[in-house]
Structure formats: C-alpha cells, structure tokens
Amino acid sequence: MDLVGYQSLTNMISHIVFILITWRLLQALNLDGLIKKGRVFEARVLLMFLTITIGTAVSNFFLDYLQWSQNLKFLL
C-alpha cells in the first residue's frame, strides 16, 4: 500500500509542477488583442482552464513515460 501512496503523491506533485510551469509560460504570451473589452474575467477563467488542461496533459505524458521506462525491465 505504501507504493500506491508514493505513486499518488508523485502524481499530485507532477500535476502541480507542470500546471505552474504552464501558467508561467502562458503569462509570457501577449493575448490582449484577443480579449474583448469588458471580458477580462472570462479571459482569465479561460487562461486558467487552458493552463490546467495543458499542464495536466504534459504531466500525464511525463508520468506515462516514467511508468513505461520502469516497465522496460519486464521486456527481457
């Protein structure tokens, strides 16, 4: 059961780290031209959703790749 706990902790940390990295990267984009006047709140919510979506997808890829590399020992 310890393994499940460590894996859960690793997954949570990975998701948070990649979401934070994605947030920082999206902040570097100049999206002011795409935002309608008076729609700042909606734009921020969209940016948060994009951040969570992209960060989670990248984290899932990273975690899958990590799992696949650990499973390579069963190939031989």
C-alpha beads as a LAMMPS data file, in Angstrom:
LAMMPS data file: protein, C-alpha beads

76 atoms
75 bonds

1 atom types
1 bond types

-500.0 500.0 xlo xhi
-500.0 500.0 ylo yhi
-500.0 500.0 zlo zhi

Masses

1 110.0

Atoms # bond

1 1 1 0.000 0.000 0.000
2 1 1 2.980 2.280 0.514
3 1 1 3.685 2.094 -3.214
4 1 1 0.191 3.361 -4.034
5 1 1 0.644 6.258 -1.612
6 1 1 4.010 7.238 -3.085
7 1 1 2.628 6.986 -6.608
8 1 1 -0.331 9.202 -5.687
9 1 1 1.975 11.775 -4.113
10 1 1 4.244 11.723 -7.179
11 1 1 1.254 12.198 -9.492
12 1 1 -0.102 15.127 -7.466
13 1 1 3.271 16.866 -7.306
14 1 1 3.855 16.301 -11.021
15 1 1 0.481 17.780 -11.954
16 1 1 1.004 20.844 -9.765
17 1 1 4.543 21.430 -11.060
18 1 1 3.532 21.176 -14.720
19 1 1 0.465 23.357 -14.166
20 1 1 2.691 26.025 -12.577
21 1 1 5.189 25.786 -15.440
22 1 1 2.375 26.094 -17.972
23 1 1 0.948 29.111 -16.126
24 1 1 4.323 30.868 -16.274
25 1 1 4.682 30.073 -19.970
26 1 1 1.194 31.306 -20.848
27 1 1 1.829 34.524 -18.927
28 1 1 4.610 35.265 -21.424
29 1 1 2.079 35.413 -24.276
30 1 1 0.512 38.729 -25.187
31 1 1 -3.152 37.849 -25.537
32 1 1 -4.516 41.382 -25.129
33 1 1 -5.504 41.593 -28.779
34 1 1 -7.746 38.538 -28.439
35 1 1 -9.721 39.826 -25.449
36 1 1 -12.885 41.848 -25.955
37 1 1 -13.272 44.930 -23.821
38 1 1 -15.172 44.197 -20.635
39 1 1 -14.435 40.450 -20.837
40 1 1 -11.340 40.332 -18.640
41 1 1 -12.855 37.908 -16.112
42 1 1 -13.844 35.443 -18.834
43 1 1 -10.388 35.689 -20.369
44 1 1 -8.755 34.906 -17.022
45 1 1 -11.007 31.903 -16.476
46 1 1 -10.210 30.660 -19.983
47 1 1 -6.500 31.109 -19.279
48 1 1 -6.854 29.099 -16.064
49 1 1 -8.701 26.308 -17.908
50 1 1 -6.064 26.252 -20.651
51 1 1 -3.338 26.122 -18.032
52 1 1 -4.924 23.202 -16.225
53 1 1 -5.627 21.334 -19.467
54 1 1 -2.151 21.751 -20.952
55 1 1 -0.342 21.202 -17.637
56 1 1 -2.303 18.037 -16.879
57 1 1 -1.735 16.653 -20.380
58 1 1 2.013 17.245 -20.163
59 1 1 2.109 15.766 -16.654
60 1 1 0.208 12.667 -17.815
61 1 1 2.676 12.229 -20.670
62 1 1 5.594 12.576 -18.241
63 1 1 4.081 10.082 -15.778
64 1 1 3.231 7.603 -18.554
65 1 1 6.759 7.837 -19.919
66 1 1 8.165 7.284 -16.431
67 1 1 5.957 4.218 -15.962
68 1 1 6.870 2.825 -19.381
69 1 1 10.583 3.230 -18.677
70 1 1 10.165 1.357 -15.384
71 1 1 8.296 -1.436 -17.178
72 1 1 11.118 -1.992 -19.671
73 1 1 12.794 -4.359 -17.205
74 1 1 9.989 -6.851 -17.904
75 1 1 10.927 -6.956 -21.595
76 1 1 13.937 -9.203 -21.104

Bonds

1 1 1 2
2 1 2 3
3 1 3 4
4 1 4 5
5 1 5 6
6 1 6 7
7 1 7 8
8 1 8 9
9 1 9 10
10 1 10 11
11 1 11 12
12 1 12 13
13 1 13 14
14 1 14 15
15 1 15 16
16 1 16 17
17 1 17 18
18 1 18 19
19 1 19 20
20 1 20 21
21 1 21 22
22 1 22 23
23 1 23 24
24 1 24 25
25 1 25 26
26 1 26 27
27 1 27 28
28 1 28 29
29 1 29 30
30 1 30 31
31 1 31 32
32 1 32 33
33 1 33 34
34 1 34 35
35 1 35 36
36 1 36 37
37 1 37 38
38 1 38 39
39 1 39 40
40 1 40 41
41 1 41 42
42 1 42 43
43 1 43 44
44 1 44 45
45 1 45 46
46 1 46 47
47 1 47 48
48 1 48 49
49 1 49 50
50 1 50 51
51 1 51 52
52 1 52 53
53 1 53 54
54 1 54 55
55 1 55 56
56 1 56 57
57 1 57 58
58 1 58 59
59 1 59 60
60 1 60 61
61 1 61 62
62 1 62 63
63 1 63 64
64 1 64 65
65 1 65 66
66 1 66 67
67 1 67 68
68 1 68 69
69 1 69 70
70 1 70 71
71 1 71 72
72 1 72 73
73 1 73 74
74 1 74 75
75 1 75 76
